[in-house]
Amino acid sequence: MALLAYRDKHILSAQQLRKLSEHKYSCFSASLLDPLLQPWWNWLVSQTPLWLAPNLITIVGLILNVVTTLILICYSPNGVEAPPRWTCLLCALGLFIYQSLDSIDGKQARRTNTSSPLGELFDHGCDSISTVFVALSACISCQLGHYPNWLFFQCFCAIALFYCAHWQTYVSGTMRFGRIDVTEAQFSIIAIHLVSAALGPEIWLTKIPIVGLSWNYTILVFITFGYTLNIINFLKMFTEGGSGKNGSSVAGTSVLSPSIPLTLVVLPALIIAQKSPHNIFTEHASVYILAFGMVAAKVTNKLVIAHMTKAEMEYLDWSLLGPALLFLNQYFNCIVPEIWLLWFTLIWGTQDLLRYCAQVCLEICQHLRIDLFRIPYTPKGVAPHPATASVSSQSNFGGFGSSADKNGGSAHRKSKSKPH
């Protein structure tokens, strides 16, 4: 069905493409770690070849992060079995590489004079996928599978907060980050993986003297505290109002309108998990989180596009087909095995997300006359062309997204390559 949906029509209208070309990235951050990491990021980007496209840097980091997490999942699909220590170390390394590469892609864009709105959109899209894998890997590493409700809460909170960060941007026009935000969350998860690698994942199940609680409960307290701070910052949006007319969003729509797609993902996920007669979430936690995570990534990408094109967001989406089938199947007493539909949800949602992102990138590349993963190389002695859109920005996002272009690069990349 999604194949037919994309065959005969464009996803972005001519007006949306025009608005996208005019988009300017705006961000405010008070992160504690960002200033400390700037020297590392600046050195790293200085070692990056000038011919390496910023979007290629982003996608390489994402692939490494996804692959290392999938290896961890293979050894502990439900977060109950203790994975080998080396898989935790691999996840820590994968996340560190991803975080570092995602922090220099914007810097590389400004360095090579290849800035465009496509870079910001591509970065957000990769982060929407990474958020799901990073959250899941952290929960597996600290053995949260022994507490299924907490596992559900932590993963879906991360997914929802990433969406809320872009909801807030859609309303105010500016991304805002507190002192404890994405970078701090990423390095906290790296620390969790390193502890599991050094002492074994079982360490999180041992009891704390006197207190009597296991160590992973301590992790839950700190992570929940971080979530609470982000939620408080998010709720300020409703008291301040939007940047549009009469306090509306950038598209002139209600500030509450983005709540509908998020509800259509999270609420069915909760109901299906709680009402399943076969404990589908407990028995297949990783598949469940990845399946609904891909659906959430799709609606998040649509929200990002709505913000960047100042357009009204569509509420219904083909990616919701899988959750709808799971919900209806439970209503009719599971006439189809739930695990079959869960795998269908994962496969359908993944292909729909990838095809949607590919189509959007293709349309933007054709409109801006640029290439996605290639930039022209300027030989030594030849002065580069002036930047077409150099905007100092920072792309660290809510949830466990990226920290691209921290205070020194540009989240907008435009390549001056030949038209496709």
Disulfide bonds with the S-S distance in Angstrom:
none
